[in-house]
Amino acid sequence: MTTSPVLQSLREAPTPDRLLEVLRDIKNVLIGNTFKKVQVAGDPAVLDFLFSLLSLPYETIASYDAVQLDVICQAVIIIGSLIGSLTIKPLIIAGAPDHLVHLIHIITTASLPHTHTSLLLASSLRALRNLLVAVSDLLWGHVWGVGAEQRVVTTGLLGESELSNGSEKGRGGKGKASAERGVWKVEASRALSLIFEPDNLDTLMSVIENHFDPQILLPLYQLFSRLAALPCNRDALESWYSTFGPSDIPYILDHVLVTIAYATPARQAPGSRANPKLLEAGLELLASLVKGQLGIARSIRQWTLGQDDGEDEEQMIDPSLRGEGRDEVLSTLGDMIKGGPMAVRIAAMSCLVNIVKADKGDTPTEIIRLNVYMLTILDDLSILFKHDIPEDRVKLCFILAYLVSDDSHLQKLAFDRSLPCQVLTILHDTNSSPLGPDVSSRLLEASLLALASLAMQHEPTRSLIAENDPPVLHIIKTSLSHPSYGVRAAACQLARALSRTIAILRTSLVDSGVGQAVILTLKREVEAHRRREVEERLGIEEEIGTLTGKMGERAWTVEVAATATVCNLVADFSPIKAVLLKEDGLSLLAMLTHSTHVPLAINALWAIKNLTYHALEPLKVQVTSTLGFRSIISLMGQDTPMGVRVQVFEVVQNLLAEASTYEMTRVVEGLGEGQFMTLLELALRPPRDNLVSGIKKELRIAGLYVLSNLALGGERWRMVIVNKVTLLENLSEALNSIYEPVKLPALLCFRHLIESTGRSKKPRSQMLSTLEPYRLRARVVEMVNSTSLDVCQAAVGLLDVLDKGKEPGSPVTMR
């Protein structure tokens, strides 16, 4: 039982007035004193006493006088002041979020004096925001970059002493420490969804509806903005509608848009001033709601504040005037970027970028207007990058990276505006400036990621980076072993972008050692995941959870980016292929093909596919022995994700390409002839309505190329194909596809079946007789005029073979 002086002073206070004095003294002692905060937060009895002051029934608090209400307020302020990286765990385990939410519910339903209602709400909401935002930062990482992550995100290998100590605790995993760790993880995850439970969300949204004090709205906006990063939380927030009346858009969206609209000079009341903190929070909330959401983006673009002074009512409600031409919010955001506090300008830019990336427009007029906004944002970025505040530069780099990602035209326009040069300057300044470890790592991560996005589809930018003086490749190489997970991931992304230029791949990436460093980084990251899996089985868990649990899919970012880079590094002309094989990289890739994270499995198979392209027979033997035939045939099955199936079929395609009869027999028999042919038949199966998604179409194409290569493998395999009626029917049906890329391998397969391997290239008469029911000549003639040059040439080639087998004097008919 605790006998702490803090608890004694609280318990021995004889009156509410005295208790209020004690609470104020405790609050003053805690200010700036981390040791005292840890001491108080680590005392469960003190926390229980503080929470008891908050956990009051509705009837009790309604009868409280001013002093008693002040006592509650001081208790809330103390709880809020306790929050820090070292105190979050005990606060969460003690149920602080539940107590704060309960108090907010009581305040909103009880009839309290206005002054105390506002003060209590503001204090409670600030404490709730600080606590849940701190938890989200621990579980999800920083909003703008991963951060230093010195403990959680390392190269992945624990020291011997640390592992030894952890193992001892792990073997006693049923003890108190292990149980507390489990409670912390469960309670932390639950806390982040607590406020989105229906009753709690109703309570918080009623605060937004009924209170207009910025001190109340600000913490709510900031809280919703941070937690909306989780899709289910965002959906819950967007699905809430006011009871005051129906609305065409989510209530929270309309509320934030009104807040932003009234911050413009034209709509501010005379003598009033905009609250930049509230405006920034509103913009950040809007940005988090709209990112990647087409419907929300479209609603924002069509939104208007309502009837302006002097505006005709008919004009106000006329859909033709509210629709395509207004873009009121986008215009407002564009104006905000031009001037005002820097934080507001950056938040407005982030919001505007998220809107135009989510909604590219449908009509030519919309597309042109949104493209103009994108060009304007690039110009504004060029101006804002001149500010030298590190935190601002971090945000601007991330905004730029998202804006130009997957858009080659914007990457070119950014190059024309010298934005890559500005980011390179920031990158070099980061290495030379004495910044704190957290800011420094996030700025390094942000600048590397921005360069990766700028260079991904624009070769001049890649050349600029590779040839830059001072050198960038050395920074990339050292960043691949940086303590921060985010920095390593960004370095991998930039290495991947540079590897897309053959000249850089064959020279700069090899000479600088970046290529080999990527392979070694991949090995370290995979070993880190292996070690964490062992720790989890032993019950060894870090205080804030395992890396995978903490970061979700982002925990795989380095591996995904590294394997994507390896895909380029092992092309048949690359000298790094030998490095991969020397470092036992093939075994590593083989293991990753079974990863539970599908993008990683796809990349691993893609790398193996590139490795086997035009490979000699010894390397193909090495690949099949490393992967294992049983593993290959398993990955080809219907239970495997479609993207993985496509890649493994393409690996088999390369294994059979240019293969000798012996090698082809070895592969097919190794896979199991019957099962292999059945899976091939399923891959070739045509869609019922001749319409199919892109990924299924890719699977069909890959299967057709496998069949085409198999048809070159000797009489045995040709007879296997034609004797399997369903397979032959699927091959014939491919000629009827509405997709030209499907027709090409089907034409090649028929040619390989028919054409003899002798010098004459005459058709096999027996095969012509077998295929006669499929009326190949008439159908192929129609393909000669295909819009695809490849299909046209393949059709002409097949016709040429067929013509060599026709009776003398029979005409060739062309349409």
Buried (B, 14 or more C-beta within 10 A) or exposed (E): EEEBEBBEBBEEBEEBEEBBBBBBEBBEBBEEEEEBBBBBBBBEBBBBBBBEBBBBEEEEBEEBEEEBBBBBBBBBBBBBBBBBEBBBBBBBBBBBBBBBBBBBBBBBEBEBEEEBBBBBBBBBBBBBBBBBBBBBBBBBBBBBBBBBBEEBBBBBEBEEEEBEEBBEBBEEBEEEEBEBBEEBBEBBBEBBBBBBEEEBBEBBBBBBEEBEBBBBBBBBBBBBBBBBBBEEBBEBBBEBBBEEEEEEBBBBBBBBBBBBBBBBEEEEEEEEEBBBBBBBBBBBBBBBBBBEBEEBBBBBBBBBBEEEEEEEEEEBEEEEBBEBEBBBBBEBBBBBBEEBBBBBBBBBBBBBBBBBBBBBBEEEEBEEBBBEBBEBBBEBBBEBBEEEEBBBBBBBBBBBBBBBBEBEEBBBBBBEBBBBBBBBEBBBBBBEEEBEEBBBBBBBBBBBBBBBBBBBBBBBBBBBBBEBEEBBBEBBBBBBBBBBBBBBBBBBBBBBBBBBBEEBBBEBBBEBBBBBBBBBBBBBBBBBBEBBEEBBEBBBBBBBBBBBBBBEEBBBBBBBBBBBBBBBBBBEEBEBBEBBBEBEBBEBBBBBBEBEBBBBBBBBBBBBBBBBBEBEEEBBBBBBEBBEBEBBBBBBBEEBBBBBBBBBBBBBBBBBBBBEEEBBBBBBEBBBBEEBBBBBBBBBBBEEEEEBEEEBBBBBBBBBBBBBBBBBBBEEBBBBBBEBEEBBBBBBBBBEBEBBBBBBBBBBBBBBBBBBEEEEEEBBEEBBEBBEEBEBBEBBBEBBEBEBEBBBBBBBBBBEBBEBBEEEEEEEEEE
